[in-house]
Structures are given as structure tokens and as C-alpha cells.
Amino acid sequence: MIKYLILGAGPAGLSLANRLLDNGENSFLVIEKEAQAGGLCRSELVDGAPLDTGGGHFLDVRRPQVTEFLFRFMGEDEWNPFERDSRISLPHAELGYPFEANIWQLPQEQQVAYLKSIAIAGCNLGQPKPEAFTDWIVWKLGGKIAGDYMIPYNRKMFGENLNQLGTYWLEKLPNVSFDDTLLSCLNRQAYGSLPGHARFYYPKKYGYGELWLRMAQRLGERITLGNAVSELDLTGPGVLLADGTRLSARTVITTIPWTSVKVRGLPADIESRLPQLKHTSVNITYKAETMDTGAHWIYYPDLSIDYHRILVRSNFCTGSKGYWTETNSARYRPDGSPSYRNEYAYPLNTIGKPQFMQELLSRAGKNQVLGLGRWGEWEHFNSDAVVQRALELADRLTA
């Protein structure tokens, strides 16, 4: 019996497997349903240049341990460094992200309107935090930013019923106080904490998917592609594959969505609540025309536009043209352009999810089934965070 069965060959599974090899552990197998490794970070050649079919994925520079590990597979000299330029497109203006740090880029009368709204936001008046998502947004940012940007943008990205979402994760948003916003308007520069990917790397010659292909190649026969997991059995622990093969291991690490397979061996009360785990699907659509902008990506809160953001490929992918859009699949309308659907794109931070996931992972862990990464832990982790968690888990397993 092998020691470790790893479900999914995205950043989580590939990083875990390669770290196990680094630590001298050879008794493992990675199972991937797609014909190509990489998960949401896969790339395809479209119109003569790479396109990241899972959306916008970049290598953040904030975790030296992660970049040092990944540069072993794709050397630092194979990447271009960038200072993030992300913007928000409003009907009559465009400003930098985050919104509240860049109000100074708007005409003065609009700055005043936003400042007045922020000044009377509940967080600045000492009012208690609301529990409903939309109320929290107004409480934190004021009614004008909420109405012009945050609420419509999140409706486009996560669906119409925003109050199914909890507020526990909103503390991760860039923290820009009213004082910071006021100072930014007075001094005409952004204040407050920087958003994720403030500095990032993107490959010079390839899409982001090339990195993960190289990591998969190192695994040799320890990775199986093109065979989906149809059943996860905690009692073995083990799995049933789509081709009828049953596999067992001392420990199973799942990086695939819990709701994408039949899970056996859970107590009835936990199994009945698995459908509480919600997610959104997105379509990535390529457009050939090159935009006249220096931005790397742009957010679009306008509800009359189907997509919620654009990734301007020509501004970070060497030798490319055009851009791609990211659209919640419920809003997607095909127009003949090349498009890629990602059924599992974003896990939703619904009310009660942290408590349920703690219960699920605790019970599964007692049966030597561990959850890892965006889908194994049902958290909206960026790839660098996923890699770090995989490295730490591999080190614990081999300690």
C-alpha cells in the first residue's frame, strides 16, 4: 500500500508531491482528471500566445519560501517582474484599485461626495458590525462606494444573493481608513495597505501553466492524468476512479472539490450538509483587439456588462495581443469568441462555512483524509498561498 494518495494536480497537489520527493518520500501517487496538469492555472496557446484558461493567475512575491521553491522549476530569469496596475472602470471614470485609496483620481466634486459618504459609514461612527454582507459593505465603506462599486461588482462575481455570504472574510480586503482616504485626496497619492499581487511575476515566454507542467514532469510515473475520482471513501481510506479502479493509501490528501465526488464514510449529519458548500463557475473568453491601457487587469462593476473583470494579456504576456474576460457562468453569453468554462472557480464564503469545514476536516482527518488548498479547504487562496500550505503539510507529513 502506498503512503500518500494525492487527488488533483493543481498547484496544491503538485507542490505537495514535489516537496515529498524533496524530503525523500517516494511512496505516493497523484490522480488528475484532466489530460493536463495545472488545475485552474493551466494555459493554452491562443492566437499565437499563451492564455490562462482558468482566469488571472500570477506569482506573488510576498512569500520568499514559495518563490525559492518554484524558481527551481522555472528559474527567476524566466520571469518578468511587474508592479501591479489594476483599475476600476466606472461609467465616466477609471481609477486605481483599491477604490477608497484612489478617490483622489476623480474630479473634486466626486471626491467630496465619496468622502462625505465614508465619513458617516457605520465603522467611523462606532456602530456595531452588521451580520449581512451588503450591510457590512455599507458599514465599512459608506453607501456611495457600496452602491457604485462593491455591491454590483460582487453581484456579478458571486451571484445575486449576496446575503448568503458571511462577513468573516471581508477583513482580508485592503485596509484603507477614512484618514487614509482623506490624506490620499489631499496629497494625491494612495495610502493604506497594499492589495495582493502588488508586485508579481509572469513568465517571459510561456503562460503561467508552464510552471505546473514542469512540476508534473518531475513526478514521472507518480502522476496519473485523464482519470477522474468518482468516489472518496474515508473508511479505507481510498478512492474509486472513473475507469473502475479502486486505490487505497495510508493517507489521502484531497485538493479537489468535496462536492465533485461521492464521499463515503461520513456521519449522516455531515454528509447531508455537504451541499451547503457553494461555488461559482466562470467563463474565460479571449478577445483579439488590444486595449489602449497600461493596466494589467480592470474591474467592471457596471451591471449592463456581463463580465466582471478583464485581464489585459498584452501588458504582461510578452509578444501577445488582446485580452481575456472573466464572467460568472450564470451571466455568460457566447459570442463565437474562444471561451473556456471552469465549473469550480471560486469557493463561496457562505454563512457558517468555516464552522462546517472545521467539522468536516476534523472528521475526515480522523480517517487519514486531509484537505488541502482552495478546494480541499474551501478557501479562496491564491496560488502562492496554496503552495506555502502544501510545503508546510509535506514537511509535517515527513517530519
HUFEN-V868192 format. One line per field, one symbol per residue. ss: DSSP state (a for helix, b for strand, c for the rest). phi: phi as a letter, one per 30 degrees, with the letter a starting at -180 (. if undefined). psi: psi as a letter, one per 30 degrees, with the letter a starting at -180 (. if undefined). Layout:
ss->???
phi->???
psi->???
This chain:
ss->cbbbbbbcccaaaaaaaaaaaacccccbbbbbccccccaaacbbbbccbbbbccccccbbcccaaaaaaacccccaaabbbbbccbbbbbccbbbbccaaacaaaccaaaaaaaaaaaaccaaaccccccccaaaaaaaaacaaaaaaaaaaaaaaaacccaaabccaaaaacccccaaaaaaaaaacccccccccccbbbbbcccccaaaaaaaaaaaaaabbbcccbbbbbccccbbbbccccbbbbbbbbbcccaaacbbbcccaaaaccaaaccbbbbbbbbbcccccccccbbbbccccccccbbbcaaacccccccbbbbbbccccccccccbbbbbbbbbccbccaaaaaaaaaaaaaaccbbbcaaaaccccccaaaaaaaaaaaaaaaac
phi->.ddbcccjcceddddddddedediccdabccbdddbdkhdcdbbdbhibdbddcjdbbcdcdceddddddddcbeedcbcdbcebcbcccebabbdcdeddbeedceeddedddddddecdeddciddddcdedddedddcjdddeddbddddddddcjdddddddcddddddecbddddddddddchadbjddddiebbcbedcbdddeeddddddddhddbccibddcbccddddabccddjdcbbadbcccccdddcbdccjdeeddedcedddcbccbccbcbddcddacddbbcbddddcddcabcdedcbceicbiabcbbeddcdbdbjdebbccdccbddddeideddddddddddddcicccbiecdchbddddddddddddddedddcd
psi->klekjkjkhaeeeeeeeeeeeeggkfilkkkkflfklfbfgllljkhglkkjfgajkljlgfjeeeeeeeffejlffgkkkkkkjklkjleglkllkleffgffflleeeeeeeeeeeegkeffggklklfkeeeeeeeeflfeeeefdeeeeeeeefleifgfklfefffflkjjleeeeeeeeefhlklllkllheklkkkefllffeeeeeeeeffbfgkklgjlkfkjjffdlalklfgfkkkllekkjkglkegflkjkgkkeeeeffeffjlllllkkkkkfkkkilglelkkjfjffkelflkjiefffjkgllalllkkkfffkjkgflkkkkjejekkkilkfeeeeeeeeeeeeefghjkkkaeeefhkikleeeeeeeeeeeeeeeg.
